[in-house]
Amino acid sequence: MLHKTPLQTMPKKSAPSKIRPVTDEDLEFLQEKLDAHKTQDPYQKSANYYAMTGRNGLWMIEEGDSTVIICQHPNDADIKLIFPVIGMKNERLLLKTISALKQTNTDYRFARFENLPFEERRYPIQAIKEDILDWTFPVYTIDCALISQHEGKNFGKFRQKLNRIDTTNIQAMDLDANHHEKDVLSVLDEWSPQGQKRVYYRLLNLMRKNRNLKGRIVFEGDTPIGFSIFEVATNRVANAFAHIGLHRYGGASQYVMKDMCQTLLQNDIKQVCIGGSENEGLDRFKKELAPIETTYLQSWAEAVARQETAPKVVNLH
């Protein structure tokens, strides 16, 4: 159940059409909408992605055949994120969304946009450098068979690091969100000592409710050293939401990735989106996987003053 926020308690007279909170019970309905969403960004076609990113608050605004999703910024309580329109392009609905947020004195950002939010100069916006969320660097899709085989010069670094792991005492198995919760948290305690675990708690809870979310966990003996959580979908590219290997076990990250891709292949899934990155180190790791698709995304904010010319996409990478 979502906590009440100013957006949810907004008086009806100031609300756009059909504004309402999105709960876990609504995710199947949301997924039906997203299945028809035209985007090159696989995460935008996943209700689980929005549920994970909107773990502090998630809303939906509809008008005709158009839908806009809003969520509380996962790292900033003062900002709401507005995602691209689902369905029919509708700049008016975006403007209504902005108006609704402004009436509650809520700051906002346009999030994960592949193109300009507005084709015309209908609203003063400017591109901003995203330095917190996972599209700071490009979103990558990889080929599961190529990762499983990891042959050729493109996989030289990946293969070199993978070969560091001693597989004699390594076991990989399906991750059960209940049975393996303590093992996952043990990995996170070492991997993220600052306690950045909330998103993974959310993923485990979603796994318990959603049969499309699967996972794998890797042990050395009785010690968990890594895990992956991914979404299996029959009609689209799979999405990997977590793939973590402990650094002190050389090659663990590469082994987790290889094991996930082999598992997806066994489920007739040939490609998986591994998302973008918040930092250069993670982006470097993902480049070593020889991505077959690269998607550049942009964040936008309201401009301080109306610009004389339409804003242009800034290549930040």
Disulfide bonds with the S-S distance in Angstrom:
none
